[in-house]
Amino acid sequence: MTIDTSTVKTRSMKDLTNPFWIKLKGLMFLGLGIVSSLLLILEAPTIRVAGLLALAIWCFCRFYYFAFYVIQHYVDPAYRFSGLWSFVCYWWWGKRRKKIYAGRFRSSIFRLHIREVASKLPP
C-alpha cells in the first residue's frame, strides 16, 4: 500500500518574533515551574525532597547552558542549534558530522580570522 503524498499539505511552524509573546512564553514557563515545584514539595514536604528538587533544577539548567552556549562558543562555533532535539542529533551524529563538515568548519574559521585581521588594518 502506498500513500500519495502529493495531496498532503504540511504546515510549518513560524518562529516566535513578537517580543510580547516571547516574554509571555518565558513567564508561563517560570509560572509552571514554580507551581509544579510547589506541588511536588507539598506532596512530600521534606528537606530531602526540596534539596533534591533544587539540585535537579540546577543540573538541568547547567545542561541547557552546556548544550547551547558551551558547544556553540567553545566546541563547534560553526554549528547552530535550533532546540534540544537538534542538540541530540548533533551529539548522536557528531563524529560523522565532523568528518562531513570538517572542510566547511576549517574554511569558516579561516574566514573569521581573515575578517578579524582585515578589521584591524588601517583604511
C-alpha positions in Angstrom: 0.0 0.0 0.0 1.4 3.4 -1.0 0.3 6.8 0.1 0.1 9.6 -2.3 2.0 12.5 -0.6 1.4 15.0 -3.4 -2.0 16.0 -1.9 -0.8 16.2 1.7 -0.3 19.8 2.9 2.3 20.4 5.6 2.2 23.4 7.9 5.5 24.6 9.2 5.5 26.4 12.5 6.6 30.0 12.4 9.3 31.4 14.6 8.0 33.5 17.5 9.2 37.0 16.9 6.9 39.4 18.8 8.7 40.5 22.0 5.4 40.5 24.0 4.7 36.8 23.2 8.3 35.8 23.8 8.2 37.4 27.3 4.8 35.9 28.0 6.0 32.4 27.0 9.0 32.8 29.3 6.8 33.9 32.2 4.5 30.9 31.6 7.5 28.6 31.8 8.5 30.2 35.0 5.0 30.0 36.5 4.6 26.4 35.5 8.0 25.6 37.1 7.1 27.3 40.3 3.7 25.7 40.6 4.9 22.2 39.7 7.8 22.6 42.2 5.4 23.7 45.0 3.0 20.8 44.2 5.9 18.3 44.4 7.1 19.7 47.7 3.6 19.8 49.1 3.3 16.1 48.1 6.3 15.2 50.1 7.3 18.1 52.4 10.8 17.1 53.5 14.1 18.9 53.3 15.5 16.0 51.3 12.8 16.3 48.6 13.3 20.1 48.4 17.1 19.7 48.2 16.9 17.0 45.5 14.4 19.1 43.6 16.7 22.2 43.8 19.7 20.1 42.7 17.8 18.6 39.8 16.6 22.0 38.6 20.2 23.4 38.9 21.6 20.4 36.9 19.1 20.7 34.1 19.8 24.4 33.9 23.6 23.7 33.6 22.9 21.1 31.0 20.9 23.5 28.9 23.7 26.1 29.2 26.2 23.4 28.1 24.0 22.3 25.2 23.6 25.7 23.7 26.3 28.1 24.9 29.3 26.0 25.6 29.0 23.8 22.5 28.4 26.8 20.2 31.1 29.0 21.7 33.9 26.6 22.6 33.4 23.2 20.9 31.9 23.9 17.4 31.4 27.6 16.6 30.2 26.7 13.0 27.1 24.9 14.2 23.9 26.5 15.4 21.3 24.5 17.4 17.6 25.0 16.9 16.4 23.2 20.0 17.1 20.2 22.3 16.3 17.7 19.5 18.9 19.4 17.3 21.4 19.0 20.1 20.6 15.3 20.5 21.1 14.8 16.8 24.3 16.7 16.9 25.5 14.6 19.8 24.4 11.3 18.2 25.8 12.1 14.7 28.7 14.2 15.9 31.6 12.1 14.7 30.1 11.5 11.3 29.1 15.2 11.0 32.6 16.3 11.9 34.0 14.2 9.0 31.5 15.5 6.6 31.8 19.2 7.6 35.4 19.4 8.6 36.3 21.3 5.4 33.4 23.8 5.9 34.4 24.3 9.6 38.0 25.0 8.8 37.1 27.4 6.0 34.7 29.3 8.3 37.4 29.6 10.9 39.8 30.9 8.2 37.2 33.4 7.0 36.6 34.7 10.6 40.4 35.1 11.0 40.7 37.0 7.8 37.8 39.3 8.8 39.4 39.9 12.2 42.8 40.8 10.6 41.1 42.9 7.9 39.2 44.9 10.5 42.4 45.8 12.3 44.0 47.2 9.2 44.0 51.0 8.7 41.6 52.3 6.0 
